[in-house]
Amino acid sequence: MRVDYGHTFPAAMHAMLGLEKAVHASSLEPLLLELVKIRASQLNGCAHCLEMHTKDARALGELDDRMHLVAAWVEAPCFTERERAALAWCEALTLLPSTGAPDATFDQLAAVFADDEIVALTLAVVAINGWNRFAVGLRADVGGYQSPVRRAADEHGSSS
């Protein structure tokens, strides 16, 4: 790790966590958000975030096959219309300099998401792109992440 951004400048971590809190307070489905985070992290080459969000998605019940196919979602028939619209919007915003967030992509999004969901999804893409830039730029560690979702599920299962 080049710089431990969470400890070196806690205000940055608090700001980023504030974005996450707002996104998770929305009505967007947790698995949809994980797919979007996976796709942005693939585009940005962020191993740290890919490890995190594939583990979190798996803990939420996502299938490995679908996670493997996120990179080729356009050709993969296993994604819903809503997931396709979210992934297209994620790509358009992540690759903004080359895409310009096309009207056709927005129209596809607006056909299946309410306005407040569009804003929340846009914020989710903003947040994951920010996390990717911290993790790639400052070389966040890879290889030890344990999903809190998985731990919560394990604890729930052991008390039954």
SULTA-V602004 format. One record per residue. SS is DSSP state (H for helix, E for strand, L for the rest). PHI is phi as a letter, one per 30 degrees, with the letter a starting at -180 (* if undefined). OMEGA is omega in whole degrees, 0 to 359 (NA if undefined). Layout:
# SULTA-V602004
ss=SS phi=PHI omega=OMEGA
ss=SS phi=PHI omega=OMEGA
This chain:
# SULTA-V602004
ss=L phi=* omega=179
ss=L phi=d omega=179
ss=L phi=b omega=176
ss=L phi=d omega=188
ss=H phi=d omega=180
ss=H phi=d omega=181
ss=H phi=c omega=183
ss=H phi=d omega=182
ss=L phi=b omega=185
ss=H phi=e omega=180
ss=H phi=d omega=177
ss=H phi=d omega=179
ss=H phi=d omega=179
ss=H phi=d omega=179
ss=H phi=d omega=180
ss=H phi=d omega=178
ss=H phi=d omega=175
ss=H phi=d omega=176
ss=H phi=d omega=180
ss=H phi=d omega=180
ss=H phi=d omega=179
ss=H phi=d omega=180
ss=H phi=d omega=183
ss=H phi=d omega=174
ss=L phi=d omega=180
ss=L phi=d omega=179
ss=L phi=d omega=181
ss=L phi=d omega=182
ss=L phi=d omega=180
ss=H phi=e omega=180
ss=H phi=d omega=177
ss=H phi=d omega=178
ss=H phi=d omega=179
ss=H phi=d omega=177
ss=H phi=d omega=178
ss=H phi=d omega=179
ss=H phi=d omega=177
ss=H phi=d omega=183
ss=H phi=d omega=179
ss=H phi=d omega=181
ss=H phi=d omega=173
ss=H phi=d omega=182
ss=H phi=d omega=182
ss=H phi=c omega=179
ss=L phi=i omega=184
ss=L phi=c omega=181
ss=H phi=d omega=180
ss=H phi=e omega=182
ss=H phi=d omega=175
ss=H phi=d omega=177
ss=H phi=e omega=183
ss=H phi=d omega=190
ss=H phi=d omega=172
ss=H phi=d omega=177
ss=H phi=d omega=178
ss=H phi=d omega=179
ss=H phi=d omega=178
ss=H phi=d omega=179
ss=H phi=d omega=177
ss=L phi=d omega=177
ss=L phi=j omega=179
ss=L phi=d omega=180
ss=L phi=d omega=178
ss=H phi=e omega=181
ss=H phi=e omega=180
ss=H phi=d omega=179
ss=H phi=d omega=177
ss=H phi=d omega=184
ss=H phi=d omega=180
ss=H phi=e omega=181
ss=H phi=d omega=180
ss=H phi=b omega=186
ss=L phi=e omega=182
ss=L phi=d omega=182
ss=L phi=c omega=185
ss=L phi=d omega=184
ss=L phi=d omega=187
ss=L phi=d omega=182
ss=L phi=c omega=180
ss=L phi=d omega=177
ss=H phi=e omega=180
ss=H phi=d omega=178
ss=H phi=d omega=179
ss=H phi=d omega=179
ss=H phi=d omega=180
ss=H phi=d omega=180
ss=H phi=d omega=177
ss=H phi=d omega=179
ss=H phi=d omega=176
ss=H phi=e omega=180
ss=H phi=d omega=181
ss=H phi=d omega=181
ss=H phi=d omega=179
ss=H phi=d omega=180
ss=L phi=c omega=188
ss=H phi=e omega=181
ss=H phi=e omega=181
ss=H phi=c omega=182
ss=H phi=c omega=184
ss=L phi=i omega=181
ss=L phi=h omega=187
ss=L phi=d omega=178
ss=H phi=e omega=181
ss=H phi=d omega=178
ss=H phi=d omega=178
ss=H phi=d omega=179
ss=H phi=d omega=176
ss=H phi=d omega=179
ss=H phi=d omega=183
ss=H phi=d omega=179
ss=L phi=d omega=185
ss=L phi=b omega=179
ss=L phi=b omega=173
ss=L phi=d omega=182
ss=H phi=e omega=180
ss=H phi=d omega=177
ss=H phi=d omega=177
ss=H phi=d omega=178
ss=H phi=d omega=180
ss=H phi=d omega=179
ss=H phi=d omega=177
ss=H phi=d omega=177
ss=H phi=d omega=178
ss=H phi=d omega=179
ss=H phi=d omega=176
ss=H phi=e omega=183
ss=H phi=d omega=183
ss=H phi=d omega=176
ss=H phi=d omega=175
ss=H phi=d omega=178
ss=H phi=e omega=179
ss=H phi=e omega=182
ss=H phi=d omega=173
ss=H phi=d omega=187
ss=H phi=d omega=179
ss=H phi=d omega=184
ss=H phi=d omega=183
ss=L phi=c omega=173
ss=L phi=h omega=176
ss=L phi=d omega=181
ss=L phi=d omega=178
ss=L phi=b omega=171
ss=L phi=j omega=181
ss=L phi=b omega=185
ss=L phi=d omega=172
ss=L phi=b omega=183
ss=L phi=d omega=174
ss=H phi=d omega=177
ss=H phi=d omega=180
ss=H phi=d omega=179
ss=H phi=d omega=179
ss=H phi=d omega=179
ss=H phi=d omega=179
ss=H phi=d omega=180
ss=H phi=d omega=179
ss=H phi=d omega=181
ss=H phi=d omega=183
ss=H phi=d omega=180
ss=H phi=c omega=181
ss=L phi=d omega=NA
